[in-house]
Amino acid sequence: MRAQTKLPEHPCGADAATKMAGDAFARVSPPEMPKARGREIQFNNDRDRIAPSAFGRAYGAKMVTTPGEGHVELIAPDSVSWGKQRAELLRVFKL
């Protein structure tokens, strides 16, 4: 989240992340958070201007990037990126 403060063209505005995080960046900015013990996978889309894939790469988790989709498609049930997330969840939980 702290990285968003350095994106001058951020769609939510340059100061949105600071307003949301307040003085708690270490608790809400993934690269600053302690690594989880379990396996983590970051899903991102190459046209995401709100949370670019560079943010996920900075965190160091495995990245799955979908070309041609943006930020909203990550939660849109008919999108390719949502299908990838769903498939991974079904695989991991053996459903």
Biopython code that builds the backbone (N, CA, C, O; Angstrom):
import numpy as np
from Bio.PDB.StructureBuilder import StructureBuilder

atoms = [
    (1, "MET", "N", (0.821, -1.183, 0.000)),
    (1, "MET", "CA", (0.000, 0.000, 0.000)),
    (1, "MET", "C", (0.871, 1.257, 0.000)),
    (1, "MET", "O", (0.518, 2.257, -0.624)),
    (2, "ARG", "N", (1.992, 1.207, 0.688)),
    (2, "ARG", "CA", (2.862, 2.386, 0.712)),
    (2, "ARG", "C", (3.319, 2.745, -0.702)),
    (2, "ARG", "O", (3.480, 3.921, -1.028)),
    (3, "ALA", "N", (3.526, 1.728, -1.538)),
    (3, "ALA", "CA", (3.981, 1.984, -2.906)),
    (3, "ALA", "C", (2.984, 2.823, -3.694)),
    (3, "ALA", "O", (3.378, 3.540, -4.614)),
    (4, "GLN", "N", (1.705, 2.749, -3.353)),
    (4, "GLN", "CA", (0.704, 3.543, -4.064)),
    (4, "GLN", "C", (0.919, 5.040, -3.875)),
    (4, "GLN", "O", (0.496, 5.831, -4.717)),
    (5, "THR", "N", (1.558, 5.436, -2.801)),
    (5, "THR", "CA", (1.791, 6.861, -2.567)),
    (5, "THR", "C", (2.806, 7.426, -3.552)),
    (5, "THR", "O", (2.944, 8.642, -3.683)),
    (6, "LYS", "N", (3.516, 6.536, -4.244)),
    (6, "LYS", "CA", (4.534, 6.980, -5.195)),
    (6, "LYS", "C", (4.054, 6.905, -6.643)),
    (6, "LYS", "O", (4.841, 7.112, -7.567)),
    (7, "LEU", "N", (2.772, 6.612, -6.847)),
    (7, "LEU", "CA", (2.208, 6.553, -8.193)),
    (7, "LEU", "C", (1.437, 7.842, -8.473)),
    (7, "LEU", "O", (0.291, 7.969, -8.042)),
    (8, "PRO", "N", (2.031, 8.791, -9.177)),
    (8, "PRO", "CA", (1.364, 10.075, -9.401)),
    (8, "PRO", "C", (0.074, 9.954, -10.214)),
    (8, "PRO", "O", (-0.813, 10.797, -10.080)),
    (9, "GLU", "N", (-0.044, 8.936, -11.042)),
    (9, "GLU", "CA", (-1.224, 8.766, -11.888)),
    (9, "GLU", "C", (-2.199, 7.754, -11.298)),
    (9, "GLU", "O", (-3.039, 7.228, -12.029)),
    (10, "HIS", "N", (-2.116, 7.465, -10.007)),
    (10, "HIS", "CA", (-2.971, 6.459, -9.391)),
    (10, "HIS", "C", (-4.435, 6.871, -9.520)),
    (10, "HIS", "O", (-4.787, 7.999, -9.173)),
    (11, "PRO", "N", (-5.305, 5.967, -10.020)),
    (11, "PRO", "CA", (-6.713, 6.310, -10.233)),
    (11, "PRO", "C", (-7.461, 6.763, -8.978)),
    (11, "PRO", "O", (-8.443, 7.499, -9.075)),
    (12, "CYS", "N", (-7.007, 6.330, -7.809)),
    (12, "CYS", "CA", (-7.690, 6.728, -6.567)),
    (12, "CYS", "C", (-7.140, 8.029, -5.990)),
    (12, "CYS", "O", (-7.630, 8.515, -4.971)),
    (13, "GLY", "N", (-6.128, 8.588, -6.639)),
    (13, "GLY", "CA", (-5.514, 9.814, -6.139)),
    (13, "GLY", "C", (-4.240, 9.521, -5.377)),
    (13, "GLY", "O", (-4.094, 8.455, -4.780)),
    (14, "ALA", "N", (-3.337, 10.453, -5.396)),
    (14, "ALA", "CA", (-2.017, 10.264, -4.794)),
    (14, "ALA", "C", (-2.065, 10.075, -3.287)),
    (14, "ALA", "O", (-1.196, 9.404, -2.729)),
    (15, "ASP", "N", (-3.051, 10.645, -2.618)),
    (15, "ASP", "CA", (-3.066, 10.566, -1.160)),
    (15, "ASP", "C", (-4.055, 9.531, -0.612)),
    (15, "ASP", "O", (-4.230, 9.441, 0.603)),
    (16, "ALA", "N", (-4.703, 8.752, -1.479)),
    (16, "ALA", "CA", (-5.704, 7.777, -1.020)),
    (16, "ALA", "C", (-5.098, 6.729, -0.088)),
    (16, "ALA", "O", (-5.683, 6.408, 0.947)),
    (17, "ALA", "N", (-3.937, 6.197, -0.446)),
    (17, "ALA", "CA", (-3.314, 5.158, 0.388)),
    (17, "ALA", "C", (-2.950, 5.703, 1.764)),
    (17, "ALA", "O", (-3.132, 5.011, 2.766)),
    (18, "THR", "N", (-2.444, 6.919, 1.827)),
    (18, "THR", "CA", (-2.088, 7.523, 3.107)),
    (18, "THR", "C", (-3.337, 7.730, 3.970)),
    (18, "THR", "O", (-3.307, 7.501, 5.179)),
    (19, "LYS", "N", (-4.412, 8.155, 3.351)),
    (19, "LYS", "CA", (-5.655, 8.342, 4.100)),
    (19, "LYS", "C", (-6.185, 7.013, 4.631)),
    (19, "LYS", "O", (-6.703, 6.955, 5.747)),
    (20, "MET", "N", (-6.059, 5.941, 3.839)),
    (20, "MET", "CA", (-6.549, 4.637, 4.277)),
    (20, "MET", "C", (-5.659, 4.012, 5.342)),
    (20, "MET", "O", (-6.157, 3.420, 6.300)),
    (21, "ALA", "N", (-4.351, 4.140, 5.182)),
    (21, "ALA", "CA", (-3.416, 3.479, 6.094)),
    (21, "ALA", "C", (-3.157, 4.276, 7.364)),
    (21, "ALA", "O", (-2.851, 3.703, 8.409)),
    (22, "GLY", "N", (-3.278, 5.587, 7.276)),
    (22, "GLY", "CA", (-2.939, 6.413, 8.433)),
    (22, "GLY", "C", (-1.482, 6.190, 8.798)),
    (22, "GLY", "O", (-0.602, 6.335, 7.949)),
    (23, "ASP", "N", (-1.219, 5.844, 10.035)),
    (23, "ASP", "CA", (0.165, 5.575, 10.447)),
    (23, "ASP", "C", (0.423, 4.079, 10.571)),
    (23, "ASP", "O", (1.347, 3.666, 11.272)),
    (24, "ALA", "N", (-0.387, 3.262, 9.896)),
    (24, "ALA", "CA", (-0.292, 1.806, 10.046)),
    (24, "ALA", "C", (0.204, 1.100, 8.789)),
    (24, "ALA", "O", (-0.204, -0.030, 8.524)),
    (25, "PHE", "N", (1.069, 1.738, 8.015)),
    (25, "PHE", "CA", (1.564, 1.104, 6.791)),
    (25, "PHE", "C", (2.189, -0.268, 7.053)),
    (25, "PHE", "O", (2.029, -1.177, 6.238)),
    (26, "ALA", "N", (2.879, -0.430, 8.143)),
    (26, "ALA", "CA", (3.538, -1.709, 8.424)),
    (26, "ALA", "C", (2.517, -2.836, 8.601)),
    (26, "ALA", "O", (2.859, -4.006, 8.429)),
    (27, "ARG", "N", (1.284, -2.503, 8.937)),
    (27, "ARG", "CA", (0.251, -3.529, 9.108)),
    (27, "ARG", "C", (-0.550, -3.781, 7.840)),
    (27, "ARG", "O", (-1.190, -4.826, 7.721)),
    (28, "VAL", "N", (-0.533, -2.854, 6.892)),
    (28, "VAL", "CA", (-1.386, -2.987, 5.715)),
    (28, "VAL", "C", (-0.640, -2.991, 4.387)),
    (28, "VAL", "O", (-1.266, -3.161, 3.341)),
    (29, "SER", "N", (0.649, -2.812, 4.398)),
    (29, "SER", "CA", (1.445, -2.798, 3.171)),
    (29, "SER", "C", (2.170, -4.138, 3.038)),
    (29, "SER", "O", (3.139, -4.379, 3.758)),
    (30, "PRO", "N", (1.718, -5.023, 2.123)),
    (30, "PRO", "CA", (2.260, -6.384, 2.067)),
    (30, "PRO", "C", (3.781, -6.516, 2.111)),
    (30, "PRO", "O", (4.270, -7.397, 2.819)),
    (31, "PRO", "N", (4.565, -5.692, 1.397)),
    (31, "PRO", "CA", (6.014, -5.882, 1.496)),
    (31, "PRO", "C", (6.576, -5.641, 2.902)),
    (31, "PRO", "O", (7.676, -6.094, 3.219)),
    (32, "GLU", "N", (5.826, -4.936, 3.733)),
    (32, "GLU", "CA", (6.290, -4.641, 5.092)),
    (32, "GLU", "C", (5.726, -5.622, 6.126)),
    (32, "GLU", "O", (6.170, -5.644, 7.274)),
    (33, "MET", "N", (4.759, -6.422, 5.717)),
    (33, "MET", "CA", (4.135, -7.366, 6.644)),
    (33, "MET", "C", (5.012, -8.607, 6.803)),
    (33, "MET", "O", (5.753, -8.961, 5.886)),
    (34, "PRO", "N", (4.937, -9.261, 7.943)),
    (34, "PRO", "CA", (5.695, -10.513, 8.099)),
    (34, "PRO", "C", (5.197, -11.547, 7.086)),
    (34, "PRO", "O", (4.007, -11.593, 6.773)),
    (35, "LYS", "N", (6.097, -12.360, 6.587)),
    (35, "LYS", "CA", (5.718, -13.417, 5.657)),
    (35, "LYS", "C", (4.889, -14.462, 6.390)),
    (35, "LYS", "O", (5.164, -14.802, 7.540)),
    (36, "ALA", "N", (3.888, -14.956, 5.714)),
    (36, "ALA", "CA", (3.059, -16.012, 6.292)),
    (36, "ALA", "C", (3.822, -17.329, 6.245)),
    (36, "ALA", "O", (4.757, -17.485, 5.460)),
    (37, "ARG", "N", (3.431, -18.246, 7.065)),
    (37, "ARG", "CA", (4.092, -19.560, 7.077)),
    (37, "ARG", "C", (3.630, -20.438, 5.924)),
    (37, "ARG", "O", (4.373, -21.297, 5.449)),
    (38, "GLY", "N", (2.403, -20.218, 5.481)),
    (38, "GLY", "CA", (1.859, -21.032, 4.402)),
    (38, "GLY", "C", (2.296, -20.524, 3.038)),
    (38, "GLY", "O", (2.902, -19.460, 2.912)),
    (39, "ARG", "N", (1.978, -21.298, 2.040)),
    (39, "ARG", "CA", (2.288, -20.918, 0.665)),
    (39, "ARG", "C", (1.353, -19.784, 0.250)),
    (39, "ARG", "O", (0.155, -19.828, 0.529)),
    (40, "GLU", "N", (1.889, -18.793, -0.400)),
    (40, "GLU", "CA", (1.088, -17.656, -0.845)),
    (40, "GLU", "C", (1.222, -17.479, -2.340)),
    (40, "GLU", "O", (2.295, -17.662, -2.915)),
    (41, "ILE", "N", (0.113, -17.119, -2.957)),
    (41, "ILE", "CA", (0.102, -16.832, -4.387)),
    (41, "ILE", "C", (-0.568, -15.482, -4.580)),
    (41, "ILE", "O", (-1.650, -15.237, -4.045)),
    (42, "GLN", "N", (0.070, -14.612, -5.339)),
    (42, "GLN", "CA", (-0.493, -13.311, -5.677)),
    (42, "GLN", "C", (-1.094, -13.416, -7.079)),
    (42, "GLN", "O", (-0.441, -13.905, -8.001)),
    (43, "PHE", "N", (-2.318, -12.963, -7.236)),
    (43, "PHE", "CA", (-2.948, -12.888, -8.550)),
    (43, "PHE", "C", (-3.012, -11.427, -8.942)),
    (43, "PHE", "O", (-3.392, -10.573, -8.141)),
    (44, "ASN", "N", (-2.639, -11.144, -10.182)),
    (44, "ASN", "CA", (-2.624, -9.774, -10.657)),
    (44, "ASN", "C", (-2.905, -9.766, -12.142)),
    (44, "ASN", "O", (-2.772, -10.788, -12.815)),
    (45, "ASN", "N", (-3.293, -8.616, -12.649)),
    (45, "ASN", "CA", (-3.555, -8.454, -14.076)),
    (45, "ASN", "C", (-2.637, -7.383, -14.646)),
    (45, "ASN", "O", (-2.344, -6.387, -13.985)),
    (46, "ASP", "N", (-2.187, -7.595, -15.876)),
    (46, "ASP", "CA", (-1.186, -6.685, -16.436)),
    (46, "ASP", "C", (-1.714, -5.286, -16.752)),
    (46, "ASP", "O", (-0.922, -4.380, -17.008)),
    (47, "ARG", "N", (-3.022, -5.092, -16.739)),
    (47, "ARG", "CA", (-3.581, -3.752, -16.961)),
    (47, "ARG", "C", (-4.107, -3.122, -15.675)),
    (47, "ARG", "O", (-4.877, -2.162, -15.713)),
    (48, "ASP", "N", (-3.685, -3.668, -14.544)),
    (48, "ASP", "CA", (-4.121, -3.148, -13.237)),
    (48, "ASP", "C", (-3.292, -1.920, -12.890)),
    (48, "ASP", "O", (-2.098, -2.027, -12.609)),
    (49, "ARG", "N", (-3.932, -0.749, -12.910)),
    (49, "ARG", "CA", (-3.231, 0.487, -12.568)),
    (49, "ARG", "C", (-3.396, 0.838, -11.093)),
    (49, "ARG", "O", (-2.706, 1.722, -10.584)),
    (50, "ILE", "N", (-4.307, 0.151, -10.405)),
    (50, "ILE", "CA", (-4.535, 0.436, -8.988)),
    (50, "ILE", "C", (-3.534, -0.333, -8.128)),
    (50, "ILE", "O", (-2.978, 0.216, -7.176)),
    (51, "ALA", "N", (-3.309, -1.582, -8.459)),
    (51, "ALA", "CA", (-2.315, -2.408, -7.758)),
    (51, "ALA", "C", (-1.481, -3.134, -8.809)),
    (51, "ALA", "O", (-1.695, -4.321, -9.056)),
    (52, "PRO", "N", (-0.529, -2.432, -9.432)),
    (52, "PRO", "CA", (0.290, -3.032, -10.489)),
    (52, "PRO", "C", (1.027, -4.292, -10.011)),
    (52, "PRO", "O", (1.296, -4.451, -8.821)),
    (53, "SER", "N", (1.344, -5.174, -10.947)),
    (53, "SER", "CA", (2.005, -6.426, -10.576)),
    (53, "SER", "C", (3.348, -6.202, -9.893)),
    (53, "SER", "O", (3.828, -7.094, -9.194)),
    (54, "ALA", "N", (3.962, -5.052, -10.073)),
    (54, "ALA", "CA", (5.213, -4.755, -9.364)),
    (54, "ALA", "C", (4.999, -4.783, -7.855)),
    (54, "ALA", "O", (5.917, -5.120, -7.108)),
    (55, "PHE", "N", (3.811, -4.436, -7.402)),
    (55, "PHE", "CA", (3.514, -4.480, -5.966)),
    (55, "PHE", "C", (3.599, -5.912, -5.453)),
    (55, "PHE", "O", (4.213, -6.165, -4.417)),
    (56, "GLY", "N", (2.995, -6.832, -6.160)),
    (56, "GLY", "CA", (3.033, -8.239, -5.759)),
    (56, "GLY", "C", (4.433, -8.811, -5.831)),
    (56, "GLY", "O", (4.846, -9.573, -4.956)),
    (57, "ARG", "N", (5.165, -8.443, -6.877)),
    (57, "ARG", "CA", (6.552, -8.934, -6.997)),
    (57, "ARG", "C", (7.399, -8.433, -5.831)),
    (57, "ARG", "O", (8.283, -9.152, -5.365)),
    (58, "ALA", "N", (7.151, -7.234, -5.359)),
    (58, "ALA", "CA", (7.904, -6.690, -4.225)),
    (58, "ALA", "C", (7.644, -7.498, -2.956)),
    (58, "ALA", "O", (8.500, -7.574, -2.074)),
    (59, "TYR", "N", (6.473, -8.094, -2.871)),
    (59, "TYR", "CA", (6.131, -8.903, -1.706)),
    (59, "TYR", "C", (6.868, -10.235, -1.726)),
    (59, "TYR", "O", (7.153, -10.806, -0.674)),
    (60, "GLY", "N", (7.175, -10.727, -2.916)),
    (60, "GLY", "CA", (7.975, -11.938, -3.023)),
    (60, "GLY", "C", (7.190, -13.228, -3.112)),
    (60, "GLY", "O", (7.793, -14.301, -3.098)),
    (61, "ALA", "N", (5.878, -13.172, -3.201)),
    (61, "ALA", "CA", (5.088, -14.394, -3.327)),
    (61, "ALA", "C", (5.072, -14.848, -4.782)),
    (61, "ALA", "O", (5.439, -14.090, -5.680)),
    (62, "LYS", "N", (4.650, -16.075, -5.005)),
    (62, "LYS", "CA", (4.461, -16.558, -6.364)),
    (62, "LYS", "C", (3.426, -15.670, -7.044)),
    (62, "LYS", "O", (2.406, -15.335, -6.442)),
    (63, "MET", "N", (3.679, -15.288, -8.288)),
    (63, "MET", "CA", (2.773, -14.400, -9.022)),
    (63, "MET", "C", (2.108, -15.130, -10.174)),
    (63, "MET", "O", (2.756, -15.878, -10.905)),
    (64, "VAL", "N", (0.815, -14.908, -10.331)),
    (64, "VAL", "CA", (0.060, -15.363, -11.490)),
    (64, "VAL", "C", (-0.530, -14.104, -12.104)),
    (64, "VAL", "O", (-1.397, -13.468, -11.504)),
    (65, "THR", "N", (-0.073, -13.742, -13.283)),
    (65, "THR", "CA", (-0.522, -12.512, -13.935)),
    (65, "THR", "C", (-1.340, -12.858, -15.173)),
    (65, "THR", "O", (-0.939, -13.692, -15.985)),
    (66, "THR", "N", (-2.474, -12.215, -15.302)),
    (66, "THR", "CA", (-3.352, -12.422, -16.451)),
    (66, "THR", "C", (-3.208, -11.234, -17.397)),
    (66, "THR", "O", (-3.391, -10.089, -16.985)),
    (67, "PRO", "N", (-2.880, -11.498, -18.663)),
    (67, "PRO", "CA", (-2.778, -10.401, -19.626)),
    (67, "PRO", "C", (-4.152, -9.894, -20.060)),
    (67, "PRO", "O", (-5.121, -10.650, -20.115)),
    (68, "GLY", "N", (-4.212, -8.601, -20.366)),
    (68, "GLY", "CA", (-5.401, -8.015, -20.946)),
    (68, "GLY", "C", (-6.528, -7.686, -19.981)),
    (68, "GLY", "O", (-7.607, -7.289, -20.421)),
    (69, "GLU", "N", (-6.313, -7.838, -18.682)),
    (69, "GLU", "CA", (-7.350, -7.516, -17.708)),
    (69, "GLU", "C", (-6.809, -6.514, -16.697)),
    (69, "GLU", "O", (-5.599, -6.395, -16.505)),
    (70, "GLY", "N", (-7.731, -5.790, -16.049)),
    (70, "GLY", "CA", (-7.360, -4.765, -15.084)),
    (70, "GLY", "C", (-7.712, -5.158, -13.661)),
    (70, "GLY", "O", (-7.856, -6.340, -13.348)),
    (71, "HIS", "N", (-7.848, -4.158, -12.804)),
    (71, "HIS", "CA", (-8.056, -4.363, -11.367)),
    (71, "HIS", "C", (-9.399, -5.025, -11.040)),
    (71, "HIS", "O", (-9.450, -5.964, -10.245)),
    (72, "VAL", "N", (-10.462, -4.550, -11.636)),
    (72, "VAL", "CA", (-11.807, -5.027, -11.298)),
    (72, "VAL", "C", (-12.016, -6.489, -11.706)),
    (72, "VAL", "O", (-12.770, -7.213, -11.057)),
    (73, "GLU", "N", (-11.363, -6.913, -12.757)),
    (73, "GLU", "CA", (-11.540, -8.285, -13.218)),
    (73, "GLU", "C", (-11.081, -9.324, -12.194)),
    (73, "GLU", "O", (-11.478, -10.487, -12.269)),
    (74, "LEU", "N", (-10.253, -8.912, -11.246)),
    (74, "LEU", "CA", (-9.806, -9.855, -10.209)),
    (74, "LEU", "C", (-10.974, -10.411, -9.400)),
    (74, "LEU", "O", (-10.871, -11.499, -8.835)),
    (75, "ILE", "N", (-12.082, -9.675, -9.340)),
    (75, "ILE", "CA", (-13.231, -10.160, -8.579)),
    (75, "ILE", "C", (-14.481, -10.326, -9.448)),
    (75, "ILE", "O", (-15.575, -10.529, -8.921)),
    (76, "ALA", "N", (-14.331, -10.241, -10.756)),
    (76, "ALA", "CA", (-15.464, -10.403, -11.666)),
    (76, "ALA", "C", (-15.607, -11.883, -12.033)),
    (76, "ALA", "O", (-14.709, -12.446, -12.659)),
    (77, "PRO", "N", (-16.717, -12.519, -11.657)),
    (77, "PRO", "CA", (-16.873, -13.965, -11.847)),
    (77, "PRO", "C", (-16.722, -14.471, -13.282)),
    (77, "PRO", "O", (-16.389, -15.639, -13.482)),
    (78, "ASP", "N", (-16.958, -13.628, -14.274)),
    (78, "ASP", "CA", (-16.838, -14.079, -15.662)),
    (78, "ASP", "C", (-15.471, -13.806, -16.285)),
    (78, "ASP", "O", (-15.282, -14.055, -17.476)),
    (79, "SER", "N", (-14.521, -13.301, -15.509)),
    (79, "SER", "CA", (-13.213, -12.944, -16.070)),
    (79, "SER", "C", (-12.259, -14.131, -16.077)),
    (79, "SER", "O", (-12.441, -15.108, -15.350)),
    (80, "VAL", "N", (-11.246, -14.017, -16.913)),
    (80, "VAL", "CA", (-10.202, -15.044, -16.986)),
    (80, "VAL", "C", (-9.440, -15.110, -15.663)),
    (80, "VAL", "O", (-9.154, -16.198, -15.163)),
    (81, "SER", "N", (-9.110, -13.949, -15.096)),
    (81, "SER", "CA", (-8.322, -13.943, -13.854)),
    (81, "SER", "C", (-9.100, -14.568, -12.694)),
    (81, "SER", "O", (-8.520, -15.280, -11.875)),
    (82, "TRP", "N", (-10.395, -14.310, -12.618)),
    (82, "TRP", "CA", (-11.191, -14.957, -11.559)),
    (82, "TRP", "C", (-11.206, -16.467, -11.768)),
    (82, "TRP", "O", (-11.125, -17.228, -10.804)),
    (83, "GLY", "N", (-11.308, -16.901, -13.018)),
    (83, "GLY", "CA", (-11.277, -18.332, -13.314)),
    (83, "GLY", "C", (-9.975, -18.980, -12.846)),
    (83, "GLY", "O", (-9.982, -20.101, -12.337)),
    (84, "LYS", "N", (-8.861, -18.272, -13.018)),
    (84, "LYS", "CA", (-7.570, -18.804, -12.544)),
    (84, "LYS", "C", (-7.548, -18.925, -11.022)),
    (84, "LYS", "O", (-7.062, -19.917, -10.479)),
    (85, "GLN", "N", (-8.078, -17.909, -10.340)),
    (85, "GLN", "CA", (-8.114, -17.955, -8.878)),
    (85, "GLN", "C", (-9.017, -19.092, -8.392)),
    (85, "GLN", "O", (-8.665, -19.832, -7.474)),
    (86, "ARG", "N", (-10.165, -19.214, -9.013)),
    (86, "ARG", "CA", (-11.112, -20.267, -8.639)),
    (86, "ARG", "C", (-10.486, -21.642, -8.839)),
    (86, "ARG", "O", (-10.587, -22.508, -7.970)),
    (87, "ALA", "N", (-9.840, -21.840, -9.988)),
    (87, "ALA", "CA", (-9.202, -23.129, -10.266)),
    (87, "ALA", "C", (-8.139, -23.452, -9.227)),
    (87, "ALA", "O", (-8.021, -24.598, -8.792)),
    (88, "GLU", "N", (-7.370, -22.454, -8.830)),
    (88, "GLU", "CA", (-6.325, -22.681, -7.819)),
    (88, "GLU", "C", (-6.939, -23.028, -6.467)),
    (88, "GLU", "O", (-6.444, -23.920, -5.779)),
    (89, "LEU", "N", (-7.996, -22.347, -6.080)),
    (89, "LEU", "CA", (-8.665, -22.662, -4.811)),
    (89, "LEU", "C", (-9.237, -24.080, -4.829)),
    (89, "LEU", "O", (-9.084, -24.824, -3.859)),
    (90, "LEU", "N", (-9.885, -24.450, -5.914)),
    (90, "LEU", "CA", (-10.427, -25.798, -6.025)),
    (90, "LEU", "C", (-9.321, -26.853, -5.955)),
    (90, "LEU", "O", (-9.480, -27.905, -5.334)),
    (91, "ARG", "N", (-8.196, -26.545, -6.607)),
    (91, "ARG", "CA", (-7.064, -27.478, -6.575)),
    (91, "ARG", "C", (-6.485, -27.617, -5.175)),
    (91, "ARG", "O", (-6.267, -28.729, -4.694)),
    (92, "VAL", "N", (-6.238, -26.488, -4.525)),
    (92, "VAL", "CA", (-5.624, -26.503, -3.188)),
    (92, "VAL", "C", (-6.524, -27.189, -2.166)),
    (92, "VAL", "O", (-6.058, -27.963, -1.330)),
    (93, "PHE", "N", (-7.821, -26.894, -2.247)),
    (93, "PHE", "CA", (-8.748, -27.480, -1.262)),
    (93, "PHE", "C", (-9.366, -28.799, -1.723)),
    (93, "PHE", "O", (-10.243, -29.361, -1.066)),
    (94, "LYS", "N", (-8.883, -29.275, -2.873)),
    (94, "LYS", "CA", (-9.330, -30.568, -3.416)),
    (94, "LYS", "C", (-10.851, -30.658, -3.511)),
    (94, "LYS", "O", (-11.470, -31.633, -3.083)),
    (95, "LEU", "N", (-11.419, -29.623, -4.079)),
    (95, "LEU", "CA", (-12.882, -29.588, -4.239)),
    (95, "LEU", "C", (-13.279, -29.965, -5.644)),
    (95, "LEU", "O", (-14.468, -29.990, -5.963)),
]
sb = StructureBuilder()
sb.init_structure("model")
sb.init_model(0)
sb.init_chain("A")
sb.init_seg("    ")
for serial, (resi, resn, name, xyz) in enumerate(atoms, 1):
    if name == "N":
        sb.init_residue(resn, " ", resi, " ")
    sb.init_atom(name, np.array(xyz, "f"), 0.0, 1.0, " ", f" {name:<3s}", serial, name[0])
structure = sb.get_structure()
